[in-house]
Amino acid sequence: MAYALVALGFVLALNAAGAVNFAHGDLVVLGGAVAVVAAGWTGLPGPLLLPVVALVLGLVGVIAARVAILPLAQRPPEATFVATIALAAIIEQGLTVTLGAAPRSTPAFAGSGTVDIAGLALGRQPLAIVGVGAVLVAAVWFLLERSQTGRRMRAVASDRYMARAVGIPVGRYVVLALALAGALAGIAGFLLGHQFLVSPTQGGGHMLKAYIAVALGGWGSVPGAVAAALAIGVFETVLGTGLGDAWASAVLYIVVLAVLAVRPSGLFGEPAGRRA
């Protein structure tokens, strides 16, 4: 479910910007780092830290939109690629300088220990990740499909020139999408940071998983990205238990190559030019 949050934010940013935001994985790490620092300063419990992390990373998403996305909107996509790669490097090096290279742990969202459900001992933190992730995915679906704001966001993603022609303020909705993407990335980093720790160099790994999910799900497809991210998580968990993490990753990449060889547009590929 944490992968789904990362991929969901990634595809929202992709559709809004019209180009890949290569800093998205580092926003996940930054979310975990913000949780670590905020917990140390305030002593807030996990549930109260979540809105703090979401707000801070939402603001970072706005800054990213204003600095690395909107100023380059009329340039080739490669310009945005370079700008967001530079932003990713700034975040990584900034975290290394301020927090150090040693991994840190974020506070647990739901405490430690397990819950017994039908004879199964399930960890509180994994259950919290699933619950929070499900609520957020449902909320984003409602926003995109059942609200006027979401319809305008989808119009901008589909054809920004036509959206501008009918009076939609494109820049405002690009910023909104990047803010939402940043908030989702930050929340995912906070939730993952308790079990998998927070390290400044993790951004590339998060970015790769999000990229794979979007490629498998269909470039620009929001439901496809979420479904593919969930499938990747289940796949890694099942294989990792039996074969180990290294073999699970190797098999995952082989499966990705096989799927894309058969369906280059992804499992939920859409017609060219259609978004969200």
N, C-alpha and C positions, 0 to 999 in steps of 0.2 A: 504493500500500500504506500510505503514511503517512496518507492520507485515511481508509483503512479503520480504522486504529488510532484516529483521532480520533472517527469515527462510532461505532465499537464502544464506546468509553468513554462517549460521549454517550448511547447507547441504554441501556446498563447503568444509568447514573445516572437516566435518565428512568423506566425501569421500577421502579427501587428507590424513588425519591422520589415517583413519581406526578405529577411536575411537571417542567418544563424547568429545567435548571441553566444559567442564562445566563452563568455564570462559566467554563463548560467551555473555551471558546476561549482565555480568558486563562490557564487552567492549561497549555495547550499552550505559550504564550509563556513562562510561568514555568518550564516544564521546560527550555526552551532557555537561559533566563537562569541557572538552577541549574547547567547544564552549563558555561556560560561561566565562572561564578565558581569552581566546583569545579576546573575545569581550571587556572585561574590560581593557585589556592591550593595544589593538590596535584601538578599536572603529570601526572595520571593519563592514560593513553591511552584512546581511545574505548571499547573493550570493557569496561574497568574503571569508566568513568564511568557506563555504562548502569544498573547496579544501584544506584548512588548516586542518580541522578536518579529512578529508579523508587521508591526508598524515601522520598526527600524528598517527592515529589509524592503518594505514597500517604498520607503523614502529613497533607499539605495536604488531601487528599480526606476524611480522617477529621475534620479540623477543620471543613471545610465542612459535613459531615453533622451535626456536633454544634452548629454555630452557626446555619446557615441552612436546614437541612432538617428534622431531627427536632423541634426546638422548635415548628415550624410545621405539624407533621403533621396536626393537627386543624383547621387553618385552611383557608380556600379556597386553591386553587392560586395565585391572584394574589399571596398573601402570600409564597410561595416565590419567585415571579418577581421581586418587588421585592427580596427579601433577596439573591438570587443576582446580580442586577444591581448591587446595592451592593457585593457581594464582588468582582465583576469590576472595578468602578471602583477599589476599594482596591488590587487587584493591579496594575492598569495605572498608577495614580498612584505607587504604591510603587516599581515598576520604573523609572519615569521619574525619580523623585527619586534613587534609589540608583545606577542604571546610566547615566542620561542618555538622551536621545532618539535618539542616534546608533545605527544598527544595529550589532550585534555578530555574530561568527561563532563557532559552536561547533566543537570539534575534530572532525575526520573520524573516523567509526567504523572505517573499513577503509583509511585512508590515501588518498593521491591517486593519479592515474594511471588506466590502463585495463587491462582484461583482454581478450585476444583469444579469442573463442568463435565457432567456425565462420566465421571471416573477419570477424566484427563486433567493433569496438572498443567495449567496454562499460565505463562508469565504475565504479570500485570502490565509491564511495559509493552510487550508485543501486542497485547489486547488493546492497550491505549492507542498504539500506532494505527492499528486496524480501524478502531472506532473513530478517531479523529480524522484519519484519511478518508474514510467513507463519508463522514459528514461534509468535509470540505469538497470532495468530488461532487457530491450531490448538490451542494450550494453553488458550485461553479456551473454545473449543468443547468440549474434553475436560472441562474443569471443569464447564461447564453441563450437559452431556449424560451424562457417565459417572461423576459423583461425587455422593455424598450432599449435600455442601455445595452443589453446583450445583443439585440438585433442590430444595433448600430455598430457594435464591435465586429459582428460577423460581416456586416456590409463593408466595413473598412478592410477586413481581412480578404474578402472576396475580390473587391475592385476599388481601391482607394480613390481612383480618379472619378469613377462614377459616384462614389459616396460623397466626394467633395462637390461634385456637380449638383447634387440634390440637397446641398446645404449642411451636410454632416461635418462638424469640425474634426477633421482627420487627426490632426496633431494631438488634440485632447484625448482621443480614444486610443491612440498609440501609447501615450503616457499612462493612461489607465491600465492598459493591458500589461505594460512593463512593470507597473507597480504591483499588479495582481500576481504576475509571474515571480517577482522578487519575494513577495510575501509567502507564496507557496513554497518556493525554494528554501526560504529561511525556516519555515515551520518543519519541512522535511529534515533539514540539517539539525534542528533542535531535537526532534524525535529520534533520529538515528544516532545522535552524538552520545547518548547514554550507553548504548550497547557496543557501538563500533568506534567510539571516541572521535575527537575532532583534531585533525592535523592539517596544517596549511597546504600540504601537497595532495590532498584528496580530491581537489576540484576536477582534475582530468578524468578520474575514474567515474565520478558522478556525471560528468559531461558525456562520457562515452556511453554509459547506460541509457541516458536520455536520448542520445542520438540514435542508438540501436532501436529503442522503443518507437521512435518516430519513423524510422526507416521501415521497420517491420509493420507498423500499424498503418502506414500510408502517409506520405509527406503532406503535412498540414491537417490531417484528420485528428480532431480532438478525441472522439471515442476510440479511434484506432490506437492512438498513443497510450491512452489509459489501459486499454485491454492488453496491448503488447507489453506494457510495463508490468502489469499483474502477472502475465504469463512468464515473463523473465524471472520475476521474483519466485514464483512457484517452482520453475525449472531449476533455478540455482539452489533453492532450499532442498528439494528432493534429491538432486544429484549430489549436492555438497554433503548431505548426510551419508550417502553411500560411498562416494568416490573421493571426497575431499574437495576443497574450494578450487584448487588449481585445475583438476580435471573437469570440474563443473564449468569453469570459465572457458576451457578449451573446447568442450563439447558445445557450449552455447554459441561460440563464434562459428563453429562448423555448421550448426543448424541455421544461423543467420545467413551465411553464404548460400546454403542450399535453398532456403526460402526465397532469397532475393534472385537467385538464378532462375527459379520457376516463376516467381511473381515480382518482377522488378519494381512495380508500383506499390508493393506491400500487400499485406493481407486485407486491409480495408482501403485500398487505394481508390482515390476519387479522380474524376476527370480533371485534366489540366486546367489550372486557373481557379478551381473551386476550393474554398477554405472553410474550415470549421463546420 
